[in-house]
């Protein structure tokens, strides 16, 4: 008796940006693929949709960091309708009154002059020395290397050419952010704004404070640069436009993206993934199944317990997934202005495009320690973006569209208390914004507040963790892999992970999805 024909070559669970990148790569090479997405929109935590009336709101990621050239060439975003927006000012970091604002300009000469004028030659030299110091560990992390296979940190340390290099790796991967920062910016007064900004960069994808061991790794990861440098951009129409372009590519090559198609379980026969069962009872078969979900959601949510051996299950349980943040999105009836000593910033509207309101390192550490105890931060670090300053299409005429993140939300407080804590946290975030923009509340026409609990429900991310495994030393490099010598294989044959849970990790890079597709192609063709 002949076997029944398979429905697809590859089934991909989830239409986040990495799942779509995998599908676009496979479809271009003639494979029959389908993305199954439980939501009514694509992009996951890099998606865009209407939350506030007439607005197109980003749901998660808001800024595009540099993409690897191989990704740009492969995915052909502009061919399928993506428009990129260059930024006059990439970010504006504000600390305390009396501390100069730290503006990040894409123009190198303008950036150099601003750094020298505001923070002095020692800060400029310190930044150059910091970037030189982290280049070696950043290169080893392979953050922008397409199709790279991760290695264990222990092996990397053992292979360091000498004791000095080994100590360099130890500090970068296991030390605290403040150990690095103190080394290159020791002047607490003159370098105050720089120190605060770098601390903020070190904690956004961790469950750590800037003095916590291991927080340096996230700083290195954030500052790592590819061949295009470190220039950030916006995408016209929001981050979701990237995923929507990939859908057009996928469909142009004859493949499918199916929305409102939640997967109930992964089908396994004889130790091999053979397809999926949808929540409506329909079963689909394929040569390979790719999951765009994180490890907990995949192995504990979509597989029967007997399909996973005890040792592997214990390894997955140790993965830390926490989302210590709230996300707020706003429809503004007018543009808020900087006040007090920050009023000179109103001369350039682009200074209000992307802002970070960051307290001193000691305050961030205290707020992290309060968060661990289930308490609200006193002065939460806040990232605020008014995206319509560079893309007016996101809001109706006369309105602005804004979004912000506030960090150190006590995400592990008892669940019954977290709704109240979320609302109180939102008020503290607004208080922080109004330290710099006193009229901000008056400008709000509508707002929505989400905690990491909402992202867990909306996106299927364990505990709302947008990193799919925090940037901690024991969760990166080889520890992100599940099978030795592979970035994407799992112990179940035919089942792969293609999302940020894989090497090289989180961020809108498309590298995990693309890398997984190329690995699956080798397996299927071999």
N, C-alpha and C positions, 0 to 999 in steps of 0.2 A: 504494500500500500504506500503510495507516495505521500510525503509530508505536504501539508497545506502551505501555499505560498505565504511569505511574510508580508505584513501590511506595509512596513517601512524598512529601510536600511538602518536608520537611526531615529530614536524617539528622544526628545529633549524635554525634560520636566522643568518648566519655568521659562518665561520670556523676559527675564532680566537682561541687561546689556551683554553679559557674558554668554548666556544661553543663546541669544540671537547671533552673537559673533560666531559661536560654534556652528550654528545652523547655516549662516551665510557662507562660511568657509566650506562646509561640506556640500551645500547645494551647488556652489560654483563648480564643483568637481563631479557633479552628476548624481550625487547620492539622494535617495528619496528620504527626506527628513520632515519631521513635524515638531513644532514647539507647542506644548500644552501649557496654557497659562490660566490659573484660576481666576484672575482679575479680568476686568473689562478693558484694560489698557496694558501697554507693554512698557518695559523699562525698569520695572521693580523700583528699587531705591535710587534709580537714576532716571525716573520717569517724570512726566509732566502732565497735568490734567486740571480741569476746572474744579477748584475747591471753593473759592469765593466767587461770587457772581460776576461773570464777564472776564475773569482773570484766567490766565494759564499759569498754574502754580507748579513749581518744582516740588517733587515729593522725595526729598532726600538730598542727593548731590546737587550742587549749584554751579560749580566751577570746573572747567576742563583743564587739567594739567597736561603737560606735553605727552604726546602719544609716540610710541616707537614707529620709526619709518616703515618697518615691515607691516605694521598694523594699518597705517594710512594707505599703503599701496594695496594691501589685500582687501580691505573693507570698502574702499572707494566711497567714502561718505558724501563727498561733494557731487559725485556722479548721480547719487540718489537723492539729491535735494538739500543736503545740509549746508548751512551758511554759518561761518565762524565770525566772531566779532572780536577784533583786537581792542585792548583796553588801554586808555590813556594812563590810568592809575589802577594797578592790580589789587592793591589793598592799602588800607589806612589803619595802622595800629595805634591805639590810644591807651595810655597808662593813667597817670594821675596828673592833676593840675600842676603846671610847672615843668612837666616832662615833655620834651618836644614830641610831636606826632612822628611816627615812623611810617612814611609812605613808600610803597614799593612801585617803582616806575619800570616799565619795560625798556626804556631807553637807558643804556649803560652809563652814558655820560651824565644824564640827569640824575640817575640813581647815585652815582659817585659823588656828585656835587652836593646832593641832599644829605648823604651820610656824613660827609666831611663837615658841612655847615652846621648840622644839627647835633652830631655826636662826636665830632673831632677825629683827627687822624688815627688815634689809638683804636677807635671803634672800626674804622675802615680796615686797618691792619688786622684787627682781631677777626673780622669776618672773612678776610682772605685766608688767614691761617686756619680758621675753623673749616672752611670748605676744602682746603688742601688736606687737612687732617682726616676728614671723613671720606675722602675720595676712595681710599683703599677699602675700608669696610663697605662703603656703598656699592662699589664695583662687585664685591663678593656677594652682596645681597641680590644682584641681578634683577633689580626692580624693573628695568626697562628692556631686558633681554628677552626677545621672543623665543619660545620653545626651549627654555632652559630647564634643566633638571636640578632640583635642590639637593644640597649636601648637608650633612649633619654639622652643627656648630662645633662639636667636639673634634671632628676630623679637620675642619677648617682651622681651628686653633692649633691643632697638632702640626699642621702643614705650614704654619707661618714660618717665614724664612729665618727669623731670629727673635730674640726675647723682646726687643723693642716693638716689632710688628705684632707680636702676640699680645703685649700689653695694650697696644693701640686697639686691637680687636676686642680685648676684654673690656676696655673702657667704653667703646662704642656699642657693644652688644649686651653688656651686663651691668655697666655702671648706671648712675643716675644722670638725668639731663643736667642737673646742676653741677655735677663734676665736670662735664664738658663745658658748660657755660662759664663757670668760674675760671676755668683754664684760659679762656680766650677773651672774656669780658669781666675782669676782676673788679673794676671800679663800679661799686653799687650805685653811686649817684650819677656819674657821667654816662654810664651804660644802662641806666635803669629801664628805659623803654625797650631797648634791645633784649635785655635779659627777660623781661616779661613776655615779649613776643615769642622768643625761642621756647620759653616754658610752655606757652599755649600750644605751639606746634608739636610739643612732645607729649601732650596728654590727651589729644582729641580722639585717638584710636586706641586708648589703653584704659585700664582701670587702675590707675596709678596717679600719684602726685609727682611734681617735678623733682622732689628729693628722693623718690622711691627707687630702689635698685631696679634696673632693667628699663627705666623710662628713656634712657639715652637711645635705645634702639629705634623708638618711634621718631625721635628727632632726626636721626640719620636717614631713616626711611623717607621722612617728609622732605628733607633737604637734598636728597639724591637727585642728580640731574642727568638727563639724557643728551644726545647730540644736539638737540634743539635748544639746550639751555633750560631755564626754569620758568619760561613765560607762560602765564595762565591766560585763558581766553573764556569767553562765553559762547554759547551756541544759540543762534537766533531761534526764538520759539521755545527756549528752555532745553534742559538736558535731555528730556524725552525725545527731542527731535533726532538725536543720534540713533536711538532704538527704532524710531519710526522709519528712518532711512534704511536701516537693516531689514526691516520687514519688507520694504519695497524691493530690496535686493533679493531677499529670499524668495519672494513670490515671482519675481522676474525670472528666476532660475527653476521655477516649477515646483518649489517646495511649499509647505503650509505653516501658517501660524494660527492656532485655534485658541480663541479667548473663551472665558467662562467655562474652562475645561479642567476642573480640578482633578488631580490624580489621587486615588485612594490608596493604591499600593503598587509596588514594583513586583512583577511576577518573576519567580525564580524556579527553575527546574534543573535538577541534577547539579546544583551549585553554580548555575549560570543564569544571568538575567536574560529573560526572553521577551519582555514587554511590560506593559502596565495595565492596570484596571482603573478606569475612571470612576468618579463618584457616582455617575449615573449607571454604573454596572457594565459599561462597554469595555471590552478587552481589545488591546492593540498589541501586535507582535513586531519584533525588530531584531536585527543582528546585534545591536548595541543600544544601551540606555544610558543617557547622560543626565545627571542631576545638577541643576543650577542652584540648588538649595545648599545650606550649610550641612555639616556632618551630623549634628544632632537631628536636624529635621529629616535628613535622608535616611539615616540608619535606624533611628528610633521611631520615626514617624511613618515611613513608607515600606519598611521591611518587617517581616515576622521575626520574632526574637531568635528563633532557632536557626535563622540564616546567618547569624553573626556569632563567631566563637567568643568565649568569655574574655580572652586577652585583648582582642580587638575592641570589644564593647567597653572594656575598662579604659582603653586608650581614648576612645571618643568621649567618655564621661569626664575625662580630665580636661577637655578643651574648655577654656573659659569664654563664655559668651555673655557679655553684659553691655547694656546700653544706658550709661549714666548721663542721659541728656533729655531735654525736651526740645521740641521743634515747634515753632510758631510761624504762621503765615498771615500776612496782612494785606488788606486793600486800603490804601491811603487816599484820602480826599485832597490832600495837598502834601507838598514835599516838606518834611521837617527840617528845621535849621539847627546848626550847631549853636550852642550858647556859651556864656561865660568866657573863659579864657580860650575856648576852642572856636570862637566866632570867626577869626580870620580864615578858617577853612572854608567858609561859605563863598569865598572868592572863586573857588573852582568846584562846580557841581559834582565833578567826578570823584572828589574826595569823599562823598557820601555814598558811593556805589557799593563798596565792600569794606566793612569796618570790623575791627576786633577791639573789644573793650576789655582789657586784660589787667587784672590787679597784679601786685608784686608776687614773686615766687612763694614767699612765706605764706601769703594769704591763700594762694592756690593749694598749697599743701594742707593748710588747716581746713579748707573747704572739702578737699578729698577725704581727709580723716573724718570729718563730720558726716559725709556721704556714707562712708563705710558703717557708721553707727546709726544710719537711718535718719539722719538729720539734714535739713536744708542748708545749702551753702549761704554764708552771710553776704558775700559779694561775688556771685557767680561770674566766671568768665563768659563772655557773650560774643558770638559772631553774627553780624547783621549785614544783610545785603539788600539794596534797593535796586533790583535788576532792571527796572524800567528806565533808569538813567542811561543805560546803553542799549536797551531793547524796548522801545515804547509799545511794541505789538503785544506785550504780555498783559496789558490792562486796558480798560475802556478809556476813551479820550477824557482827559482831565483827572485821571486817577493814576496812582502808582502802585506797583506790586512789590512787596518786600517779604523777606523771610529771615528767621534767625534761629540760632541754636544757643541754648544755655546749658552749661555743663555742671556736673556733679549733682544731678538729680538723684535722690536716694532710691535707686532702682531695686534695691533688695529689702526695702522696708516691707512690712506685712502688706499683702495685696489689698486688704480692706482699707488701708490708710493711703494708698498711692494716688487715688483720685484727688483727695484733698491736698496732698503734697504737690501734685502736678499743678493745681490751680494756684497754690501759694508760691510755687516756684515761678510760674508765669508772671505773677505780680513783682517778684524780686528781679526777674529779667527786665521787665518794663522799667522798674526803678533804676536799674543799671543803665539802660539806654538813656533815660532822662537825665542822668548825670552829665551827659554829653549833648543831648538833643532835648531840651526841657519841654518842648511842645509835642513830643511824640504821641502821647496818649490822645491829645486833641485831634491829631491828624488821622486817627484810625476810623475808617468807615465800617470795616468788618475784620474779624480775626478768627483764626482757628488754632487750637492748642492740641498738640499731640505729645504724648510721652513715648518712651521706647516700648511700652506695652502696646500702644496702637500699631507701631511698626511690626511688632511680633504678629499681630492679628492680620494686618493688611498685607504684609509682604512674606509672611511665613518665616521670618528671621528669628532664630532662637533668642529669646529675651530682648528682641529688638536690636540685636547687635549687627550694625551695618558692615562690620569688618569680617563677619563669618569666622571669627576667631581672632581675638585681640592681638595687637602687635606687641607681644611679650616675647622675651628670648626663648622660652620653652615652647612657643607656638609658631615660630617662623623657620625659614630655611627647611632643612630636612624634616623637622617636626611637623611641617604642614603636609608632608607626603604620607600616604597610607601603605604603599608597596615600594620597596627599595628599588631605586633606579627608574622610578616613574613619578611624574608630577600629578597624574590624574587617575591611575588605576586604583581599584579597590580590591579587597580580597575576594569579592564575588566576580567571577569572570563575566565580561560583557557589560559590567557596570562601571561607569566613570563619573567623577565629579568635574564640573567645568566652571564653577563659580569662584568667588573670592576666597573660599575655604582652601583653595589650592595655592601653590606657589605661582607667582611671587607675592600674592596677597591682595589686600583691598585697594580701592581706588578705581576710578573710571578709566581703566587702561585697556580693557578688552583682551589682555594677554592670557588670562586663564582660559577663556572661551576659545580663543584662537589656538592656543597651545594644545588644549584637549582635542580639538578637531583634528589637528595634524597628527596627534598620537593615535587617535582612532583610525584615521586613514591608513597609517602604517600597519596597524593590527589587521584591519579588514583586507588590505591588499596583500598582506603577507600570508 
